[in-house]
Amino acid sequence: MKAKIGIISHYNKLEKKIKHLEAVLDCTLVFAVGVMEYAIETAVKMEEQLGVDAIVANTVTAIVIEKHVSVPVIPFHVKSINLIDAFYRARKLGSRIAFVDIKRNNVLYDCDSIREMFNYDISCYQFNQLREVNEVADQIIADNCDVVVTSASCMIAISKRRDLQVVLIEPLEHDMRETINTAIYTAIIRKKERASAEWLNAVVNNIGEGVITVGQGGKVSIINAVVRNSFHIEQKKAIGKSFQELSGQYSIFKKLLDLEEGLNVIRDTEMHLVVNKRDIFSDQLYLGSVIRITKLEELQQMELSSRKKIISTGFVATSTFADIKGESKTIKKTKEYAKKYAQTNATVLICGESGTGKEMFAQSIHNHSDRQNGPFVAINCAALPENLLESELFGYEDGAFTGAKKGGKPGLFEISHGGTLFLDEIGEMPLAVQVKILRVLQEKNVRRIGGGKITPINVRIILATNRDLLEQVRSGAFREDLYYRINVLRLDIPPLRDRKVDIEEIAGDIIARVCPEGAGIHPSQLAKLKRYDWFGNVRELSNFIERASILGSNSENCEMVDMLLDELISTGCCCALTPISVATDSEQLVVPIAPMREIELVIIKQLYARYNGDKKEIERTLDISSSTLWRKFKEIG
């Protein structure tokens, strides 16, 4: 950090005298001639055009120019020995000595001590401007002084015109070196302070919230750009003034007048503001206060951005209603219901067999809602044991249990804030966790394991199951109060066998996604897929197509698909109607060869007709419970 020092003197010879100090002190010296007010323009030029970091001048000139520049102005150090030497030389030239100096508040030279010490006859004179110098010289002559001692070079010519002897007080080279060293040190310190101030200013003006700092005297010291722009404050008019003074001009300062330390929420015009005030102390001494101001809407936007960041880690819904293929009346009606459900925040219960696409519907509901920019978090309740499921859902505090992550961990309810939490396989959830889920649904807040803090949440809950929850309620495996709490908006996903008209479209979409070019099932064979009931639904159909795409090729895929489909049907899942007889009370029922589920339904239908709807007789004949029979009736419709 090499300093550039300006030297202003009353004569040109000084440059030759001290130029060599530039190399010795590792600095750059810029020289100019000037005296008192005639040096002002020179000093300003040195600062603005030449970029000096400090200016050195004789005492009288330094006092004049320091008011007109912002860089430090250092006077040449004139020590007492220099002054004594000047008076000693003057005493040889005359008996009555006139000491002339520029007028200043503090006394730099102690002439009284020298007068008493050496018994010199010394009279002191002062001036403010050059135009006063002639008057001073006239007064010196009127007082019968015969020699002038001064550090003001402007007195030399005027004194000589009046036949007065002049002795100029000048610092020695050693003194000038010391003065320049002081200027260099001052310049370097100032540069560092300016760099720190610029850094602080850059930090304060580039943070996202408003900052106001107040000093010990209650005066505003910093107002950053956010505050200035938000409340249209002119910095020059506000810095150095108290809140009381500014409250008449700016409404925000009126709101901040009686602000308590800590978090505050205030309203200014149409804005809601979150204001955080902190008092700063050092060794119990109050230094000032820092006030941070944030618009409530900006905090909400920051929260949204945080949620988006969470989404980027994987909590995102990728499916939309456009991804759910099919033109059958049942699937169209289901999608219509789902789209209506998406416009609300009520809990949705999605019911359907495994593989029907319950999570696709859940994601589509999320993406069709006003929560689409929030996270979509899914968890399979059957995949984790009770203790892990609870910690995943509700989170935990530091040290809540052995093996807990240091610092704790937020649960999925907290992570889902502002978005959707999808609880799959809800029918498998342990009863102990069901109780806590019910509480969250009712109170809209969560508490981490091992913690006492209650965290409010804003989460849309979507649940899914392939079980008959009502039958589980009757058997005690599912809480009745939770069942009625979640069964608000129910969405039943039809199985693929009930909408075989959609099979070709769904299969075509699967082929386009999972099959490499030139492999898979030929479009002419898609109709053959309707021969099978696909009890694993879309998932089973997708697996079949992927298998066919791996085993088949362009030349042989038709034959391969036929073979695979025949194999699938022959393993117990075809729609052929070869009848078999079943004995019931010495009578017989005729049922088709079909999957066991269809055979059961055919038997129940025939017995229902035979016994005129007497359920007790059906239960006795088949040796089943009333709840099982009720479920079978529901499947039959």
Secondary structure, 3 states (H helix, E strand, C coil): CCCEEEEEECCCHHHHHHCCHHHHCCCEEEEEECCHHHHHHHHHHHHHCCCCCEEEECHHHHHHHCCCCCCCEEECCCCHHHHHHHHHHHHHHCCEEEEEEECCCCCCCCHHHHHHHHCCEEEEEEECCHHHHHHHHHHHHHCCCCEEEECCCHHHHHHHHCCCEEEECCCCHHHHHHHHHHHHHHHHHHHHHHHHHHHHHHHHHHCCCEEEEECCCCEEEEECHHHHHHHCCCHHHHCCCEHHHHHCCCHHHHHHCCCCCEEEEEEECCEEEEEEEEEEEECCEEEEEEEEEEEHHHHHHHHHHHHHHHHHCCCCCCCCHHHCCCCCHHHHHHHHHHHHHHCCCCCEEEECCCCCCHHHHHHHHHHCCCCCCCCEEEEECCCCCHHHHHHHHHEECCCCCCCCCCCCEECHHHHCCCCEEEEECHHHCCHHHHHHHHHHHHHCEEECECCCCEEECCCEEEEEECCCHHHHHHHCCCCHHHHHHHCCEEEECCCHHHHHHHHHHHHHHHHHHHCCCCCCCCHHHHHHHHHCCCCCHHHHHHHHHHHHHHHCCCCCHHHHHHHHHHHHHHCCCCCCCCEEEEEECCEEEEEECCCHHHHHHHHHHHHHHHCCCCHHHHHHHHCCCHHHHHHHHHHHC
